[in-house]
Amino acid sequence: MTTDHTSSAGTSPPCPDPLWGHPLIAWLGHAGQCLRTADRDRPWALDTAVVVAVFLLFCLPDLVHGGGPPSERTIALTRLPLAGMLALQAGLVLPLMGRRRTPAAAFTAIAAVLLLEWSLGAWLRADVALLIALYSLALHGSLRHLPLACAVLAGALALVAMRVSVAVSVWDALFFLFSTATAAVALGLAVRIRRAQLTGLRDRATRLEIERDQRTKLAAATERTRVAREMHDIVGHHLSVMITLADAGGYAADVTPQRGKEALGLIAETGRQALGELRRMLGVLREQTDTPELSPQPGIADIAALCTRIRGAGPQILYRTTGDVDALDRGVQLTVYRIVQEALTNTLKHAGADTQAHLALTVAGTELRIQVQDTGPLRDTGQSGPSNEEGHGLVGMTERAALYGGTVHAGPQPGGGWAVQATLNLSPLPDPQGAAR
């Protein structure tokens, strides 16, 4: 069977230019990286190397041959003495030492020496230093100085063209000189733009890395909060039930031994259920190659068993529902279960075993109301409530309700007891494009 690859041609990444894989290009890239590293460690070394190279390539031939081009027999040029030649060469070459730190000053100094040289009717090969200074000004200097430097350069090149007009046409000389100067400026600006682009890409990569780390930390903090909330709901509820049952069993052991045995059985059942839920959660959190044994999250159907366990500890629980609560989303059902679990646990913990609690779930349109009210003793209205005494209960219920646009209110009742009222919004949330999901 043959496979047609033409349909995926539009999505496949473009092939890289074969030029980048050439050994010479790779060697040049490596050499450039080494040069940048050395320049970063010793910036004066590169400037010194440029000055030495200009001296060897352009100053030394003038010193050996006495100065002047081969065509000086057709152009009226002044032959400078050795001292004057050395002075002008030093004025042209030495300012290149500051071409990167103070490019405008270096260009100005070299341009002044060049104008002095050509006003004397002399010609030196070291005049190429002006092009190097112009390149450095375009690369390292302020762009505000570049137009003025180009104007000064244009005047200097016009003077040179007038001097050599005996042997070369003025227009030809101007074309050659201005083309060379334009190439120097263009090269400096191109390197400057490329460096700015690379710097921008590095800054963007750094920002993306920081944002990625921040997202990772935020996700970890969110997950820790979720796990802490689940652990609080599981451990806090089951331990409260077990403690109450143990206290009641110890009291009943002397009066009604059969009730003591029932309390021990309920303690064992509650402990096994708590252990099972903890194993399920830790199995998800533990890093392992095998798939952990998972069980469904509790829902509204499990509230009846929850009420049975609470009744085993002493309180009377009256549970009723209104509306089609079993058709709710699994996420909503888990939220309802945890809120009810926390509210009944607080009732057992703070109202005692002789209280009576009323639990009502009502679905009305796009709203789900949860109400848990006990008939425990009157509490001080100045207190924050039992959930805040533990530090996490009311916060956990509020966070769970907020996931569905809901609210939680808890507080003492005028006639005694404590009430928890929660409201969840069941309407679908819009997606980022505005459509309902």
Residue pairs with C-beta under 8 A, 6 or more apart in sequence:
19 25
35 46
38 45
38 46
39 45
39 46
43 100
44 97
47 96
47 97
47 98
47 99
47 100
48 97
50 96
50 99
50 132
51 93
51 94
51 96
51 97
54 93
54 96
54 126
54 128
54 129
54 132
55 89
55 93
55 126
57 125
58 124
58 125
58 126
58 128
58 129
59 89
59 93
59 124
59 125
59 126
61 125
62 68
62 85
62 89
62 124
62 125
62 126
63 82
63 85
63 86
63 89
66 79
67 79
67 80
67 85
67 122
67 123
67 124
68 77
68 79
68 122
68 123
69 75
69 77
69 123
71 167
72 79
72 123
74 166
74 167
75 123
75 163
75 164
75 166
75 167
76 121
76 166
77 121
77 122
77 123
77 163
78 120
78 121
78 122
79 122
80 88
80 120
80 122
84 122
85 124
88 113
88 116
88 117
88 122
88 124
88 126
89 124
89 126
91 109
91 110
91 112
91 113
91 116
92 110
92 113
92 114
92 117
92 124
92 126
92 127
92 129
92 130
93 126
93 129
95 105
95 106
95 109
95 110
95 129
95 133
96 106
96 110
96 129
96 132
96 133
96 136
97 106
98 105
98 106
99 106
99 107
99 132
99 133
99 136
99 140
100 136
100 140
103 133
103 136
103 137
103 139
103 140
103 141
103 145
104 137
104 141
104 142
104 145
104 149
106 133
106 136
106 137
107 130
107 133
107 134
107 136
107 137
107 141
107 149
108 152
110 129
110 130
110 133
111 130
111 133
111 149
111 152
111 153
111 156
114 127
114 130
114 156
115 156
115 159
117 123
117 124
117 127
118 156
118 159
118 160
118 163
119 159
121 163
123 163
130 153
130 156
131 180
131 181
131 184
132 184
134 149
134 153
134 181
134 184
134 185
134 188
135 184
135 185
135 187
135 188
136 188
137 145
137 146
137 149
137 188
138 146
138 184
138 185
138 187
138 188
138 189
138 192
139 188
139 189
139 191
139 192
140 192
146 185
150 181
150 185
153 181
154 178
157 174
157 177
157 178
157 181
158 174
160 173
160 177
161 170
161 173
161 174
161 177
162 170
164 173
165 173
225 399
227 281
227 285
228 392
229 338
229 392
229 396
229 399
229 400
230 281
231 278
231 281
232 392
232 393
232 396
233 338
233 341
233 342
233 396
234 274
234 277
234 278
234 281
235 274
235 278
236 342
236 345
236 390
236 392
236 393
237 341
237 342
237 344
237 345
238 270
238 271
238 273
238 274
238 277
239 274
240 345
240 348
240 349
241 266
241 270
241 309
241 310
241 312
241 313
241 345
241 348
242 267
242 270
242 271
242 274
244 313
244 314
244 348
244 349
244 353
245 263
245 266
245 267
245 270
245 312
245 313
246 263
246 267
248 259
248 263
248 313
248 314
248 353
249 259
249 260
249 262
249 263
249 264
249 267
250 260
252 259
252 260
252 263
253 260
262 312
263 312
266 309
266 312
266 313
269 309
270 309
276 295
279 293
280 292
280 293
280 294
280 295
283 292
283 293
283 294
284 292
284 294
286 292
297 330
297 333
297 334
298 306
298 333
298 334
298 337
299 330
299 333
299 334
299 336
299 337
300 321
300 325
300 326
300 328
300 333
300 336
300 337
300 361
301 326
301 333
302 337
303 319
303 336
303 337
303 340
303 359
303 361
304 319
306 337
306 340
306 341
306 344
307 317
307 319
307 344
307 359
310 317
310 344
310 347
310 348
310 357
311 317
313 348
313 353
314 348
314 352
314 353
314 354
315 344
315 347
315 348
315 351
315 352
315 353
315 354
315 355
315 356
315 357
315 374
316 355
316 356
316 357
317 344
317 356
317 357
317 359
318 356
318 357
318 358
318 359
319 359
319 360
320 359
320 360
320 361
321 360
321 361
321 362
322 360
322 361
322 362
322 363
322 364
323 361
323 362
323 363
323 364
324 363
325 336
325 361
325 363
325 368
328 336
328 363
328 368
328 426
331 403
331 404
332 368
332 404
332 424
332 426
335 400
335 401
335 403
335 404
335 424
336 361
336 368
336 370
336 424
338 396
338 397
338 400
339 370
339 397
339 400
339 401
339 408
339 420
339 422
340 359
340 361
340 370
340 372
342 387
342 393
342 396
342 397
343 359
343 370
343 372
343 397
343 410
343 420
344 357
344 359
344 372
345 393
346 386
346 387
346 393
346 418
346 420
347 355
347 357
347 372
347 374
347 376
347 418
349 386
350 376
350 379
350 386
350 418
351 357
351 374
351 375
351 376
351 377
351 417
351 418
352 376
355 374
355 375
355 376
355 417
356 374
356 375
357 372
357 373
357 374
357 375
358 371
358 372
358 373
358 374
359 371
359 372
360 369
360 370
360 371
361 368
361 369
361 370
362 368
362 369
362 371
363 426
365 426
366 425
366 426
366 427
367 423
367 424
367 425
367 426
368 406
368 423
368 424
368 426
369 421
369 422
369 423
370 420
370 421
370 422
370 423
370 424
371 419
371 420
371 421
371 422
372 419
372 420
373 413
373 417
373 418
373 419
373 420
374 417
374 418
374 419
375 416
375 417
376 416
376 417
376 418
377 416
377 417
378 412
378 415
378 416
378 417
379 385
379 412
379 418
380 412
381 411
381 412
383 389
383 412
384 394
385 394
385 410
385 411
385 412
385 418
386 393
386 418
387 393
387 394
387 395
387 397
387 410
388 394
394 408
394 410
397 408
397 410
397 420
397 422
398 407
398 408
401 407
401 408
401 422
401 423
401 424
404 424
404 425
404 426
405 424
405 425
405 427
405 429
406 422
406 423
406 424
406 425
407 422
407 423
408 420
408 421
408 422
409 420
409 421
409 422
410 418
410 419
410 420
410 421
411 418
411 419
412 418
412 419
413 419
428 436
428 437
429 436
429 437
430 436
430 437
431 437
